[in-house]
């Protein structure tokens, strides 16, 4: 049984949080730990079949077990991990069917919202913000910084949908994307998909900026299906 995150995850977490490896910054400690653990699950850094305990992880992060335990309880509510009684937590891997259903839901919600945002147009500030997020997803993918990439990708999609002005849809998309677990990101094939889909983010921003609603909707549909097919193939192989 392994209940410690890989060293590269700890280093990535320290970089992402802007802290030294010796411990996490005090402000918003629980939220910071939650972001790190969520990204570790979604990127596949936290392995299937491994029991992770709050005390072991808190020792690795250099904090008390309480914020780690609270963060893991939140992840359990999000269906990213499950409780192993008297032991800790294990990763909950979505099945191929669950991934298919999540993809269908994202297509139904995100594509029309992208069309709406393109029709309404972007302010200069929104354009700059989305552009920065798009560039960050590509940079982190190219560097192989998968922890930071997962969070950047989640933020990009949530921010884009949020510009459509519907808070309920935005929250649903946030939940769906937060359950979209990826693994094997360091394999050449998956890495190529990751870079390509990250490049599509910038293209999507430019189409929305140009108010080309049809092209933006078509690209986002292709983007989601491309990523979804890659992860569903892996889920099918594991079932």
Secondary structure as UniProt FT lines:
FT   HELIX           7..17
FT   TURN            21..22
FT   TURN            27..28
FT   HELIX           29..42
FT   TURN            43..44
FT   TURN            48..49
FT   HELIX           54..61
FT   HELIX           65..77
FT   TURN            78..79
FT   STRAND          81..84
FT   TURN            85..87
FT   STRAND          88..91
FT   HELIX           96..120
FT   HELIX           124..143
FT   HELIX           146..162
FT   TURN            163..164
FT   HELIX           167..178
FT   TURN            185..186
FT   HELIX           188..209
FT   TURN            210..211
FT   HELIX           213..238
//
